[in-house]
Amino acid sequence: MARSSLTEQLVDLRRTYTGENLTQAVPAVKAVLHDLPDDRRERVVDALRGKADARGLFLPDADGEDQRALECVLLKAGLDAGAHLQLRPPASMLRPAHAFRAVEPAPHPRVHLTEHALGPLLYELLPRHDESWVSGVAGLRVTHHPRSVELRLIGLDAAVHLAGVDERAWAEGLRYVRNLLDGRGLTGAFIDGPLAPVERDHLDETPYPTGAGSAVLRRYHLFSATPWVRALAQGDRWWVEWPEGLGVVGVADRLLHPVFGLPGAAEVPSAGGGLGLSNGWHDLYLREVDGPNPEHEPALAAMEWPKGVTGWWEPPQPVR
């Protein structure tokens, strides 16, 4: 197999998992290939033919539990943000409602968001103190850079960058958050600085999820053709579901791909239906559910939501 064709094949495959553009994917793939001795390069070729295992080389997973936890937190927040995106006028259950457009799977990944997703994502991420409880992600802190924001969790050696979030985009995202908080009669008292006692209490009761959610985030583009994705995390076990269409077997096969799949993962029984994957430490269960009824779309699109349901709410216009 010629060097250029191997590179192109690997780039094309990686992009189906990550959603990266060529400028992002080509240098990453070439950097790995450049450092591979001939015998390991041949192993990659064999893996593409299904005769070897080269997982983890060209789509690395999180390096350590701290990084894995932050990426799991971000995945869950992004999936929850999808419910907000469904209510963006005109509301729809069929229109794609994904917060993540692409993920560059570096040691500290760069995550590219879809249009309109920043506000809903910030609503799910930014920690707020509402009377005696914390909403958002306890311990999450944000550092602003000229063209991105950096997410960290206090006490963890981990970071994720949200690409393309400059000062103007941040202000627009916060406008969505404050509009929704105001509609719900909440104070919007954001927590900053050291870990607050109320955050520490929250984390004692509800630790950060970990496990395969990080690997799903780094391969999120696999789900881009479905209208939405939902997930439940319990410790390091994840249940991920989406409307019928992609096919559970097809998604599982991609997640077990010998080059771009989850390192060490194999299929395992799933008591709740669908398919299960496990690397012996982390479990991931996949299933499809009934899809939205297209007949409900016109009524949904025409709905005038009351204040506090969506951050895109605007006062009703008087009839002329």
LUMRORO-90825 format. One record per residue (C-alpha): y, x, z. Coordinates in steps of 0.05 Angstrom, whole numbers, plus 5000, padded with zeros to 4 digits. Layout:
% residues N
YXZ;...
***
This chain:
% residues 320
500050005000;506750304979;511850475033;517149995006;512249404999;509749505071;516949505096;518548875057;512448515081;513848685153;521148485147;519447815116;514347665169;518947875227;524447425201;519946815202;519246925277;526247155296;530946825245;534447495235;538047665170;536148265128;541648695158;538648595227;531148615211;530749175159;533449745204;529049515262;522749525221;524550185186;525850525253;518850365277;515550565212;519351215210;516351445276;509151235261;504051775245;499651635184;493651385224;497850865261;501150655196;494250525167;492750115229;498749685215;496249575144;489449385171;492748905221;496348555165;489548445133;486748165198;482448775213;486349095271;491348935325;498549205322;502048695365;508248925402;510449465353;514949075306;516848505352;517048795422;516448345483;520848395545;520349055583;518848855654;518948235698;526548245709;528048205634;522547695625;525447245678;532447245648;529747085579;525546515608;531646235642;535446265577;529845935538;529545355587;537145265587;537145285511;531744755505;535444305555;541744405514;538144085455;538743405489;546343495488;546143675414;542343035398;548342635424;553443005381;556542455338;553242145301;547542175351;540642305321;533642455344;531742695275;537243205263;535343905286;537744015358;536544755371;541245205410;538245845382;539246055310;536446765313;534247275365;534448035356;528748255401;531648895429;530749135501;536948715516;536448185461;542247925420;541747175414;545446805359;547146075372;547445485325;554045135312;556344695370;551044985418;555345415463;558344855504;551744505519;548545185534;554145365583;553344695617;546044865630;547245595649;553645675689;552345595764;556545055798;556944855871;556844095876;557343925950;550844205980;546944375917;547244845857;546944625785;546345095727;542645755739;543546045809;545546775807;547446795734;553747185718;557547305653;561147925628;565847825570;566048315511;570648255450;565447905406;559847715454;558347525526;553147875568;548647465614;545647765677;542147525739;544547825805;539448315832;535448375768;535448955718;536148515656;541248295604;541947845544;547847825497;550347185464;552947445397;559347185364;562246895428;569547125428;575146865471;576546275426;569246055423;568646135498;574645685510;571745155463;565045185498;568345105566;572244505540;565644155528;563244325598;569544095632;569743455591;562643285612;563843465685;570143045687;566442455656;561142505711;566242575767;564043285785;568543835809;566444385762;567144915818;563845505783;560746045826;562546765813;562247435849;556547615897;550647155906;553046555946;548946296005;547745635970;544946015910;540446435955;537745795987;536545495919;532646095895;528446105957;526145405939;526045475863;524846195838;526346375767;520746215717;517446795683;511546895636;510846715563;517546355557;520647025541;515747135483;517346435457;524846585459;523847215417;519846805367;523846165370;525046125295;517845895288;520245215315;526545145272;523544625225;522144125281;527743675308;527143915380;522844295429;521644135503;518544575556;516144545628;515445195667;511545275732;511945995754;508946395697;505545805663;509045445607;507944795571;511644735505;511744105461;515243855399;514743245352;508943195304;509843595240;509144345250;501944305271;499544605336;494145025302;499145325254;503945515310;498345795353;495846215294;502746515285;503146665360;496447025354;498347405291;495548115294;502448425283;507747925307;503847515357;503947555432;500848225454;494048135486;493947375478;487846975460;486246235455;484045895519;482145175537;487844685550;486344105597;492643715576;491143695502;493644155447;491944895450;492645425504;494246175496;493646695550;494147455557;490347425623;496747405664;501246895629;499146225602;502445825546;500245115527;502444805461;502144085440;505343585393;507842895414;509742275376;515942375334;522341955336;522341295300;527041345239;528440605243;532340725308;537141235276;542540745251;543240415319;543341095354;548641365307;553040745318;552540775394;559040855433;556941255493;560441135560;564341695592;560042205626;554042165579;556242695530;561443245529;563443015460;565942355488;572742115466;576541495488;574940895443;580040795388;583740125390;581839645335;587539545285;
***
